[in-house]
Amino acid sequence: MALDGAQAIVGLGLFTLLAMGHFVADFGLQSDRMAVEKCPGKDHTLPWPWWLLAHSGIHAFFVSVITGVIWLGLAEWGLHALIDYGKCRHRYGLGVDQSLHMACKLIWVLILLSFGPIPTGALLQAFPR
């Protein structure tokens, strides 16, 4: 997949927006209760799957809105839940968790780039072609 300079810049802009959205959703919109109770055995107010699905759904919403592609949002929903579940089970720590989430964002951009030029919609107007 050969990219011209303009599409590389648009891809970088899209990745940047996805990363920003991720940090808003993971740290700004995730309450302390949600961060704790999304893990099995830590749930007190709702069963943990509800917390995990709600948190992952917020991420799915951001990916869907930023990319304009619902099925990428659905993929984000599932993968974000799996990655967070692994962290809850102490398979890895925060650094690996965040790296896996960023890898997903990179994959979404590469998928979109593989289908041809990414249109510069309203969210990407700051990154001219």
C-alpha positions in Angstrom: 0.0 0.0 0.0 1.8 3.1 -1.3 0.5 6.4 0.2 1.0 9.8 -1.2 2.0 12.6 1.2 -1.5 14.0 1.5 -3.0 10.7 2.5 -0.2 10.0 5.0 -1.0 13.4 6.6 -4.7 12.6 6.7 -3.9 9.2 8.2 -1.8 10.8 10.8 -4.5 13.3 11.6 -7.1 10.5 11.9 -4.8 8.5 14.2 -4.3 11.7 16.3 -8.0 12.3 16.6 -8.6 8.6 17.6 -5.8 8.8 20.2 -7.3 12.0 21.6 -10.8 10.4 21.7 -9.3 7.4 23.5 -7.7 9.4 26.2 -10.9 11.5 26.7 -12.9 8.2 27.0 -10.4 6.3 29.1 -9.5 9.0 31.6 -12.0 11.8 31.3 -15.2 10.0 30.9 -14.4 6.8 32.9 -15.5 7.3 36.5 -13.5 5.8 39.4 -16.5 3.4 40.0 -16.5 2.3 36.4 -12.7 1.7 36.4 -13.0 -0.6 39.4 -16.3 -2.3 38.9 -15.7 -3.3 35.2 -13.5 -6.0 36.6 -14.9 -9.4 37.7 -15.2 -9.7 41.5 -15.0 -5.9 42.1 -18.6 -5.2 41.1 -20.9 -3.9 43.8 -23.6 -1.7 42.2 -24.1 -3.5 38.8 -22.7 -6.7 37.5 -19.2 -6.2 36.1 -20.1 -7.0 32.4 -22.5 -4.0 32.4 -19.7 -1.7 33.5 -17.2 -3.2 30.9 -19.7 -3.0 28.1 -20.7 0.6 29.0 -17.0 1.7 29.1 -16.2 -0.1 25.8 -19.3 1.4 24.3 -18.1 4.9 24.9 -14.9 4.0 23.1 -16.9 2.5 20.2 -19.0 5.7 20.0 -15.8 7.8 19.7 -14.3 5.6 17.0 -17.6 5.5 15.0 -18.0 9.3 15.2 -14.4 10.1 14.4 -14.1 7.6 11.5 -17.7 7.7 10.3 -17.6 3.9 10.1 -20.0 2.0 12.4 -18.4 -1.4 11.9 -15.0 0.0 13.1 -16.8 1.2 16.2 -18.2 -2.3 16.7 -14.8 -3.8 16.3 -13.5 -1.2 18.9 -16.2 -2.2 21.3 -15.3 -5.8 21.3 -11.5 -5.4 21.3 -11.6 -2.7 23.9 -13.6 -5.0 26.2 -11.2 -7.9 25.6 -8.1 -5.7 26.3 -9.6 -4.3 29.5 -10.7 -7.7 30.6 -7.1 -8.9 30.2 -5.9 -6.0 32.4 -8.6 -6.8 35.0 -7.3 -10.4 35.1 -3.7 -9.0 35.7 -2.4 -10.5 32.4 -0.6 -7.2 31.9 -0.4 -3.7 33.3 -1.4 -0.2 32.2 1.4 0.3 29.8 0.6 -2.8 27.8 -3.1 -2.0 28.0 -2.7 1.5 26.6 -0.2 0.2 23.9 -2.8 -2.4 22.8 -5.5 0.3 22.6 -3.2 2.5 20.5 -2.4 -0.4 18.2 -6.1 -0.8 17.6 -6.4 2.9 16.6 -3.4 2.4 14.2 -5.1 -0.7 12.7 -8.4 1.3 12.1 -6.4 3.9 10.2 -4.6 1.3 8.1 -7.8 -0.4 7.3 -9.4 2.8 6.1 -6.3 3.7 4.1 -6.3 0.3 2.4 -9.8 1.1 1.0 -8.5 4.2 -0.8 -8.3 7.9 0.0 -9.8 8.9 3.3 -12.2 11.8 2.8 -11.4 14.8 4.8 -14.7 15.3 6.6 -15.5 17.9 9.2 -13.3 16.3 11.9 -10.3 16.2 9.6 -10.5 19.8 8.3 -7.5 20.8 10.4 -5.4 18.4 8.2 -5.6 19.7 4.6 -4.9 17.3 1.8 
